[in-house]
């Protein structure tokens, strides 16, 4: 019997860890007040060095776990995604990132540093930086545990927001993300246009909508297929829908990394 004790103890530990993983991945969510949003974006995959930018409740999937615990974690995340399917558009993220949960790592209350580049193209006005700050504040109030701090040094910035005159294709905003192999976002660069592709000046409401939409991309959100959502590709609303808020909340409750079953590879 004494020989079986270490084995039984190990099995019990695995069961407890699996239960904890499942509980963490299925934490209940509370609704938050709405906020803002707008135009289109493109995310560029450029793997970064796997440095740690803050501890996470669960380690990124596939990093420093045994195969058994890794599969249990993937299963727990997939179950959470299934439960949230009707109230979020995370399926869009999974389909565009090859089944990778991609977001900023948890920062233990530390804000994301944002540099708002003022000036640039003709037609820029200081009030436009104010619109960007409104966009950041709306996402900060969405109840996802993300806040922003403005910095003046691009080297210290996690997110850089800059202005351009216009895009050559039909869009008013673009977000380029850099993330590592574990799905942890490392840097975001947001470009906002002052004019439409045809050269027409964009109104303040349109600029705000684009700024909120691109900020959504900067924190890791994908496009939504629902025109009522801020993250709809061509939305002109600057008010976050319940689905926008819910999607962001669920995204930041899940550990970054692949959710594919390792056995399926």
C-alpha positions, 0 to 999 in steps of 0.5 A: 500500500505504501508503494501506491501512495506516491502514485495516488498522490500524483493522480490526485494532484493532476485532478486538482490542477485540472479542476482549477484550470477548468474553473479559471477558464469558465469564470462568470462574466459581468456586463459592463457599460457600453463605450465606442468604435469604427473603420477597418484594419489589418493585423501583421504577424511578425513573431517577437522574442518570447520575453515575459511582459507580466504574469498570467493567471494561466501560463500561455498554452503550450508553454511550461506544461506537461502534455496532459495539463496542456491538453486539459487547458486547451479543452477548458478554453475550447469549452469556454469558447463554445459557451460564449459563441452566441454572445461574442465574435471570438470565432472570428479571431480563431479563424483568422489566427489559426486557432490562436488566442492572441492578446496582451499578457496580464500586467497585474494592474500596470497600464499599457503605455500609449504614445499619441503622435500629434501633428503630421499631415496637413489638416491635423488639429490638436482636437484629433488627439483628444478624440483618440484619448476618448477612444482609449477611455471608452475601452478602459471603461469596458471592464476588461482590466485594461488601462492606458497611460500616455507616454512621450517616448516611442521606445517606451510605448506599447501602442503608437497611434499616428496620423496619415493623410489618407490610405490608397485603398478603401479604409480609414484606419489600420492596426499592425500587431506584433505578437510572439509564438504564445499569442502574447501581443508585444506591440501595436501601431495604429494609423488613422487617416484624416481623409477618405481615400477620395480625399474628403475630410473625415468628420469628428464623429467619423474620426472618433469611430475609427479611433475606437475601432482601431483601439479595439484591434490594438487590444486584440479584438477581431472584426465582427460580422454584426453591423451593430458592433463597433468592430464591424469592418465598416461601422460608423458607430462610436458606441460599444455594443454588449457583444463588443464588451462581452468579446473583450471580457472573454478574450481577457479571461482566456490564456493566450496561445493555441487552442488546437488539440495537440492530438489533432496535429 
